[in-house]
Amino acid sequence: MAIQFTTIVDENTLVVHATGFDENLSQVRNYGLAIINAAKEHGVTRVLCDELELEYRLGTFDTYEAAAFISSQAPSVSRAAIVCRADSLADALFWETVAVNRGLVVRVFKEIAPAKAWLDGLVP
């Protein structure tokens, strides 16, 4: 199943819950843009992506391209936390490195609670 997701606003954070799997680079770009646009529409600058039910299938080059593209489109997002499955952590951390190197303030986590604490500025 392709990426499916829902969004809600919790105070000043857009909370995304994603399921399925990423079929290709185009789909991941569209998913990223939809999140950025939802944050803009709701006037929030923080994003929490719960991707615990999302399977990462992109290869290394497409992961790099996705991170570079999304970083270039997200100047209005001040902080983003992505929570992923343990078996996807290496890919997610690579994505994080590429995005951070391009100016996006983003961190990857394995659990929701630390991600929320980081978004709230409670941990460095």
N, C-alpha and C positions, 0 to 999 in steps of 0.2 A: 504494500500500500504506500502510495506517495506521501509526502509530508502533509499532515493534517494538523491544524493548530487552532487554538482559541486564545483570546486575549481578554483580560479584565484589568481595570485600574484599581489598585489598592493604595489609597492615599496618593503619594506622588510617584508611584512605580507602576509601569506597565508589566503585568505578569502574563507570560506566554506559557502555554502548555502544548507541547508538540508530541505527535505520535507518528508511527510509520517509519519510512526510511527515505533517504535522499536518493533520487533516481539519477540525477545529473546536475551539472554545474548551473544550468539555467534555472532549474527548480530551486536550488539553494539561493541563488541571487534573488529570485522572486520572493522567497520566504523572508530573506533579510530585508528587502525593500518594504515588504508588507509590515514588518515589525517597526521599522523606522517611521513609516507613514502613520501607523497607529499611534506611536508615541507623539508624533507631531500633532495629530488630530486631537489627542487628549491633553495636550499641553504638558506632558511629563518628559523628564530628561533622564530618568533611570529605567532600566529594563532588567527584568529577571526572567530568563528563559529556562523553563523546566523541560529538559530534553532527555529525561530519564527513560522515556518510552520511545525515543527516536534512535534508529539505527543509522550510524554513519557508514556510507558505502563509497564515498568519493575517494579517488586516488590522491596521492600526494600533490601532484601538480594542480588538480582541480581544487583541492583544499586551499592551497596557496592562492590561487586566483579568486576563490570565494572570499577569503579573508581580506585580500587587497581591495577588491571591489566594494565590499560592505563597509570597510573602513573609510573609503573615499566618499561614501554616501551618507555617513552618520555623524556629521559635525554637530548636530543638535542633541545627540545623546551624550550626556556627561559621564555616565557610568553604566556598564552592562555586566551582568553576571550570568554565566551559562552553567547549568548543572547537567552533567552528562553521566552516562553509564560508565562503570569502571573499565569495561572492555573497550571503550572509545576514548579513554583519557589521553593516550599518546597522540591521537589525531587532533583532539580538542586542544591540547597544549601547544601543538604546532600551529594550529589556527590562531590561538591566542598570541603567540610570539609574533606572527606575521602582522596581526591587527595592531598590537601594541607598538610595533616598530613603525607603524604608519599613523600613530597618534590616537588610536581609539583606546579609551580607558575601559578595559575589559579583563575579567578574570574567569577562569574555569574552576569549577568545584565538583565534588562527587556527591555532595549533600546540600539540601536546601538551606538548613539553618546557618551554616557558615557563609553561604552566598548572601543571605539576607543581612547578616551582621556586617559583611563587607560593604554592601550597598548603603547601609546606614552609617558607615564610617566608624563602626565600633572596633574594627580590626584593620591593621594596615594592609 
